[in-house]
């Protein structure tokens, strides 16, 4: 058997976001096997030295501890030395590995509910890409069956498998930003940190206070909260507006569960959309080339702020490949971002003699700090930073527990690769609500541009049983209305 077979038999899917599934399906045996497959691929590719160190980090889900122990045992059994980096953000784990030329993995389900979890794998050079995913799938299944019982649990207690925590990666991550942004550069700002259950909550407090901001901790939770920065929960909208109603805050900051996707709120409690936050961050960092998925707001092109904008399929591996393309053409500096706000650096950023090293994986911290720094430098409230952008507004939402195969079949009924027929089919489903169809783009899912210039983009999630809808219009009200209409149409596809 191969790792690819495990995907079909275990119920734990594997892709470029790593392995993800229900926590009950992520047994010790399954997590051991996926980790062994990853390390086996590295060894076969010449990327794993004998007795290599492997960095391990995790988020704050209740199932994370057991998965970490299974991963650590697999690493040891393959002759590696696991180093436990603690409950720290995914980008901090990846940065630790890239700095040392060591593989790393992060146990996290990101924004999905806590009945699920996952393992995200990083090469010594960064995230796994599509070619690495295929190579891992082809690895033989290496599982000593005597380690596990019939239910896939370890026969013996593995509580000692995970080494003592090494806080060096956390300190390095703080230093990364404290040495780039000038000392005291956020002095005078009053910032609320929405902590919930994000593993980035301590990082935000330490960095903001380290740069001079006045910090108030908000919304701490012992229970895992599935904050999705692309489909912000109504309760998080209400919380932000209630917190800022008194005028106590200049901004709010937060992140998803593993700290790679940001939430930045302005002084009125309005959360910035991730693809607008990405544009503002790219401008503040002085990017020349920008890479972003096809689902992101078109204001990035219309702004005229960047020499090159490259669109890709949705997913950080595609953004990374796009960034590599621009760097290969001699572009520098090059950055990337996703609609969820996760920000990637393909090249070093240099400002006033200070260098922020490249980090080609999603990061939340850089977005928050760059936007707050821009507000201070420009003497503007956060709400005014996007005023120079063309007025294009996006909304997104999702239908949970929507089987991927049904979503793909429904989209295939509309788009079959026959232009005239496909446009007519799309018109029949969406024309009454949005008017004539002007263009169809199937780079990733189905992106429909209407004659009005409005956009609706439909796409099954790549890592969860969800169907997402992204909408774009000239006003926030219209984008929200379009999204609501899309949700109503898509809800009828369940039957």
HELIX and SHEET records of a PDB file:
HELIX    1   1 UNK A    3  UNK A   10  1                                   8    
HELIX    2   2 UNK A   28  UNK A   44  1                                  17    
HELIX    3   3 UNK A   64  UNK A   77  1                                  14    
HELIX    4   4 UNK A   90  UNK A  100  1                                  11    
HELIX    5   5 UNK A  130  UNK A  137  1                                   8    
HELIX    6   6 UNK A  145  UNK A  147  5                                   3    
HELIX    7   7 UNK A  168  UNK A  178  1                                  11    
HELIX    8   8 UNK A  201  UNK A  210  1                                  10    
HELIX    9   9 UNK A  234  UNK A  244  1                                  11    
HELIX   10  10 UNK A  274  UNK A  284  1                                  11    
HELIX   11  11 UNK A  299  UNK A  302  1                                   4    
HELIX   12  12 UNK A  316  UNK A  328  1                                  13    
HELIX   13  13 UNK A  365  UNK A  378  1                                  14    
HELIX   14  14 UNK A  382  UNK A  388  5                                   7    
HELIX   15  15 UNK A  404  UNK A  414  1                                  11    
HELIX   16  16 UNK A  419  UNK A  434  1                                  16    
HELIX   17  17 UNK A  476  UNK A  491  1                                  16    
SHEET    1   A 6 UNK A  13  UNK A  15  0                                        
SHEET    2   A 6 UNK A  18  UNK A  22 -1                                        
SHEET    3   A 6 UNK A 116  UNK A 123 -1                                        
SHEET    4   A 6 UNK A 104  UNK A 107 -1                                        
SHEET    5   A 6 UNK A  53  UNK A  58  1                                        
SHEET    6   A 6 UNK A  81  UNK A  86  1                                        
SHEET    1   B 4 UNK A  13  UNK A  15  0                                        
SHEET    2   B 4 UNK A  18  UNK A  22 -1                                        
SHEET    3   B 4 UNK A 116  UNK A 123 -1                                        
SHEET    4   B 4 UNK A 126  UNK A 127 -1                                        
SHEET    1   C 4 UNK A 214  UNK A 220  0                                        
SHEET    2   C 4 UNK A 190  UNK A 196  1                                        
SHEET    3   C 4 UNK A 251  UNK A 255  1                                        
SHEET    4   C 4 UNK A 262  UNK A 265 -1                                        
SHEET    1   D 5 UNK A 308  UNK A 312  0                                        
SHEET    2   D 5 UNK A 289  UNK A 293  1                                        
SHEET    3   D 5 UNK A 334  UNK A 337  1                                        
SHEET    4   D 5 UNK A 343  UNK A 345 -1                                        
SHEET    5   D 5 UNK A 359  UNK A 363 -1                                        
SHEET    1   E 2 UNK A 349  UNK A 351  0                                        
SHEET    2   E 2 UNK A 354  UNK A 356 -1                                        
SHEET    1   F 5 UNK A 393  UNK A 399  0                                        
SHEET    2   F 5 UNK A 467  UNK A 473 -1                                        
SHEET    3   F 5 UNK A 455  UNK A 460 -1                                        
SHEET    4   F 5 UNK A 446  UNK A 450 -1                                        
SHEET    5   F 5 UNK A 437  UNK A 441 -1                                        
END                                                                             
